[in-house]
Amino acid sequence: MTDQSRPQQEMPRYKCHKKVWALKIQSIAPHNWHDPQAETDGSAMITPFEEGYAPFRVDRDYMRRHNPKVGGYYVVYKDGYKSFSPADAFEDGYTRI
């Protein structure tokens, strides 16, 4: 009997209990977008949907690693790690406190 012929059981399930800081992304613009003569360094400016939060810069490494999309969430974990989460996944797993 091979592993493929054995019945598969469902993998263990987990519930998230992390607390994170997050902002929903309204727009993403390459850094220096306003100056067509300037070279970009791969960084970008993220503008949040939430009022009261100014646009902020994310570096090239963040952009390459996470490939953020408008409508998703810029997420910061307790240890300072910065990430991106698609809206569906984030909204399904987190509730604002």
C-alpha positions in Angstrom: 0.0 0.0 0.0 1.5 3.4 -1.0 1.1 6.7 0.9 -1.1 7.9 -1.9 -3.6 5.1 -1.5 -4.1 5.7 2.2 -7.1 7.8 3.2 -6.0 11.3 4.1 -7.2 12.8 7.3 -7.7 16.5 7.8 -4.7 18.4 9.0 -4.9 19.9 12.5 -6.7 23.3 12.7 -5.5 26.3 14.5 -7.1 29.5 15.6 -5.2 32.8 15.5 -5.0 34.7 18.8 -2.3 37.2 17.8 -2.7 41.0 18.3 -1.3 43.0 15.4 -1.3 46.6 14.2 -2.7 47.1 10.7 -3.8 49.6 8.2 -5.8 48.9 5.1 -4.0 50.1 1.9 -5.8 52.7 -0.2 -2.9 53.3 -2.7 0.7 52.3 -3.4 3.0 54.7 -5.4 6.6 54.2 -6.3 8.8 56.5 -4.1 9.6 59.7 -6.1 6.6 59.2 -8.4 6.0 63.0 -8.4 9.5 63.6 -10.0 9.8 61.9 -13.4 13.5 62.7 -13.5 14.3 60.9 -10.2 15.3 57.3 -10.2 13.3 55.0 -8.0 15.1 52.9 -5.4 12.3 50.3 -5.3 10.7 51.7 -2.3 7.0 52.9 -2.3 4.6 55.2 -0.4 1.6 53.5 1.1 -1.5 55.6 1.7 -3.9 54.1 4.3 -7.7 54.1 4.0 -8.1 55.1 7.6 -8.4 58.9 8.3 -5.7 60.4 10.5 -2.8 58.4 9.1 -0.3 60.0 6.7 1.2 58.1 3.8 4.4 56.3 4.8 7.4 54.8 3.0 8.2 51.1 2.8 11.6 50.0 1.5 12.5 47.9 -1.5 12.9 44.7 0.5 9.3 45.0 1.9 8.0 45.6 -1.7 9.9 42.6 -3.1 9.2 40.2 -0.2 5.5 41.0 0.3 4.3 42.4 -3.1 1.5 44.4 -1.3 -1.7 45.2 -3.2 -4.3 48.0 -2.8 -7.2 46.8 -0.6 -5.0 44.6 1.5 -3.4 45.3 4.9 0.0 46.5 6.0 0.6 44.5 9.2 3.0 45.0 12.0 3.5 42.2 14.6 4.4 42.6 18.2 8.1 41.8 17.5 8.2 44.6 14.9 8.0 42.3 11.8 6.2 44.1 9.0 4.1 42.1 6.5 1.2 42.2 4.1 -2.1 40.4 4.2 -4.7 40.1 1.5 -8.0 41.7 2.6 -10.0 38.4 2.6 -7.5 36.5 4.7 -7.0 39.4 7.2 -10.6 40.2 7.6 -11.5 36.5 8.1 -8.8 36.1 10.8 -8.8 39.5 12.7 -11.4 41.6 14.5 -10.6 45.2 15.4 -10.2 45.7 19.2 
